[in-house]
Amino acid sequence: MNATLPSSLHVDSGRGFRSVQRQVLYLLRGLQARGTKVLLCCPKAGRLYQHAQELGIPTEALTIRSGMDFPSTVRLARLFAESHCDLVHAHDAASHTVARAAQGVNPEQAPALGLIRSRYDLDEDEPLNRMQGAGGLMRWIVNAPRIRTHLENRGVPPQSIDVVPPAVDAAGLTDGPPDAADPWGLRQRDAPVVGTVGHLTRTKNVALLVQAFSRLRQAVPKAHLLLVGAGPQTRTLHKLTATLG
């Protein structure tokens, strides 16, 4: 095992396989590659659990149907004692609440280095309210300065927050083969392309990108915007693009 990195237990309540679950998987694979002991706790019916098992990442099943899932809290407290992990990393709101509760079930067996919480947006305040008066070690990892500012405004000590921007594996972004499919004829038109991939939600604010692109096209008429994804904002974005021409 790598003596320079602490062993870690990771908790995620997601049943799909969106960006958060992908980041969890990337992190665990990276830690394992460095010889670090990891354990993932997540719903057995979820795709993250299935992918982790396929990759040989140690996994334990938790239901985590909400932050008030008592059976998951008790089970997680037992896993703290059995795994002897140095720290626990909660990757979403429900996991954070369950992990905090599990720490209180048996404080003597709780991870010695405390709890790390990743936060990816501004819509997860319920666990934060519970955390304000709680003791113990606690650190936050956020992916944008605006989320750091939001937490500081809610009373989280600045020294407890680290900003880690989302990473991109540039080596994987190689040019495609010259005969790759090009259904829009963009290659033939030599059109510069602006693209985004993600769940089309209000949090992503893809509408702002569409509005900015409408101004870009005034200067670069050949430019093309490619949106990849689906979600509750899909119809709204269709209407916006039609309105902007």
VENBEL-V299211 format. One record per residue. N is the residue number from 1. PHI is phi in whole degrees, 0 to 359 (NA if undefined). PSI is psi in whole degrees, 0 to 359 (none if undefined). Layout:
n | phi | psi
N | PHI | PSI
N | PHI | PSI
This chain:
n | phi | psi
1 | NA | 153
2 | 280 | 115
3 | 286 | 345
4 | 271 | 345
5 | 243 | 135
6 | 287 | 151
7 | 288 | 150
8 | 218 | 145
9 | 248 | 128
10 | 247 | 137
11 | 236 | 129
12 | 217 | 133
13 | 262 | 357
14 | 293 | 140
15 | 257 | 347
16 | 268 | 198
17 | 220 | 67
18 | 265 | 195
19 | 300 | 321
20 | 298 | 313
21 | 295 | 324
22 | 297 | 319
23 | 294 | 322
24 | 301 | 314
25 | 295 | 317
26 | 301 | 317
27 | 297 | 313
28 | 294 | 321
29 | 296 | 319
30 | 295 | 319
31 | 294 | 318
32 | 297 | 321
33 | 298 | 336
34 | 267 | 8
35 | 77 | 23
36 | 264 | 140
37 | 286 | 127
38 | 227 | 157
39 | 215 | 129
40 | 254 | 131
41 | 242 | 119
42 | 199 | 169
43 | 299 | 134
44 | 294 | 332
45 | 281 | 352
46 | 276 | 158
47 | 288 | 333
48 | 298 | 317
49 | 301 | 314
50 | 296 | 314
51 | 295 | 320
52 | 297 | 318
53 | 297 | 318
54 | 299 | 328
55 | 270 | 1
56 | 77 | 22
57 | 274 | 127
58 | 303 | 131
59 | 226 | 149
60 | 227 | 142
61 | 272 | 130
62 | 229 | 144
63 | 284 | 311
64 | 42 | 60
65 | 286 | 339
66 | 195 | 178
67 | 290 | 349
68 | 255 | 24
69 | 282 | 96
70 | 296 | 315
71 | 302 | 322
72 | 293 | 324
73 | 297 | 313
74 | 295 | 316
75 | 298 | 319
76 | 293 | 322
77 | 299 | 321
78 | 293 | 321
79 | 294 | 327
80 | 304 | 313
81 | 290 | 322
82 | 283 | 325
83 | 273 | 339
84 | 54 | 39
85 | 285 | 155
86 | 279 | 326
87 | 210 | 161
88 | 242 | 138
89 | 241 | 111
90 | 266 | 130
91 | 255 | 1
92 | 203 | 177
93 | 296 | 311
94 | 296 | 319
95 | 297 | 322
96 | 298 | 312
97 | 297 | 316
98 | 296 | 318
99 | 295 | 319
100 | 298 | 318
101 | 294 | 320
102 | 295 | 325
103 | 299 | 325
104 | 279 | 342
105 | 295 | 316
106 | 217 | 81
107 | 303 | 329
108 | 293 | 335
109 | 259 | 1
110 | 292 | 152
111 | 306 | 134
112 | 295 | 328
113 | 270 | 0
114 | 88 | 209
115 | 238 | 134
116 | 251 | 137
117 | 235 | 124
118 | 271 | 139
119 | 226 | 127
120 | 249 | 349
121 | 207 | 185
122 | 259 | 7
123 | 256 | 33
124 | 227 | 60
125 | 270 | 341
126 | 301 | 308
127 | 297 | 327
128 | 298 | 319
129 | 298 | 321
130 | 291 | 327
131 | 287 | 336
132 | 306 | 316
133 | 266 | 5
134 | 275 | 147
135 | 267 | 190
136 | 90 | 172
137 | 282 | 137
138 | 207 | 130
139 | 227 | 153
140 | 242 | 138
141 | 244 | 122
142 | 238 | 158
143 | 257 | 8
144 | 203 | 145
145 | 302 | 328
146 | 295 | 328
147 | 287 | 324
148 | 300 | 313
149 | 300 | 318
150 | 300 | 315
151 | 295 | 318
152 | 299 | 321
153 | 294 | 336
154 | 271 | 2
155 | 102 | 6
156 | 284 | 130
157 | 300 | 132
158 | 305 | 325
159 | 289 | 352
160 | 264 | 3
161 | 242 | 130
162 | 241 | 134
163 | 263 | 118
164 | 235 | 100
165 | 298 | 150
166 | 302 | 136
167 | 263 | 153
168 | 234 | 131
169 | 281 | 93
170 | 299 | 331
171 | 296 | 335
172 | 275 | 354
173 | 262 | 57
174 | 275 | 160
175 | 294 | 141
176 | 285 | 168
177 | 296 | 150
178 | 299 | 337
179 | 260 | 16
180 | 296 | 154
181 | 300 | 138
182 | 220 | 73
183 | 297 | 340
184 | 261 | 359
185 | 67 | 29
186 | 290 | 324
187 | 294 | 318
188 | 295 | 324
189 | 277 | 355
190 | 53 | 46
191 | 270 | 129
192 | 292 | 136
193 | 241 | 131
194 | 255 | 126
195 | 229 | 155
196 | 214 | 145
197 | 232 | 128
198 | 168 | 175
199 | 285 | 126
200 | 277 | 84
201 | 241 | 167
202 | 298 | 326
203 | 300 | 322
204 | 291 | 335
205 | 54 | 47
206 | 294 | 336
207 | 301 | 324
208 | 295 | 321
209 | 297 | 317
210 | 298 | 316
211 | 295 | 319
212 | 294 | 322
213 | 294 | 326
214 | 298 | 329
215 | 281 | 324
216 | 298 | 322
217 | 295 | 337
218 | 295 | 327
219 | 267 | 330
220 | 231 | 83
221 | 301 | 333
222 | 280 | 350
223 | 299 | 148
224 | 229 | 137
225 | 252 | 126
226 | 241 | 113
227 | 256 | 123
228 | 244 | 120
229 | 147 | 180
230 | 210 | 166
231 | 158 | 186
232 | 295 | 343
233 | 265 | 6
234 | 301 | 309
235 | 295 | 320
236 | 299 | 319
237 | 290 | 323
238 | 300 | 316
239 | 294 | 320
240 | 295 | 316
241 | 296 | 324
242 | 293 | 319
243 | 297 | 322
244 | 275 | 355
245 | 77 | none
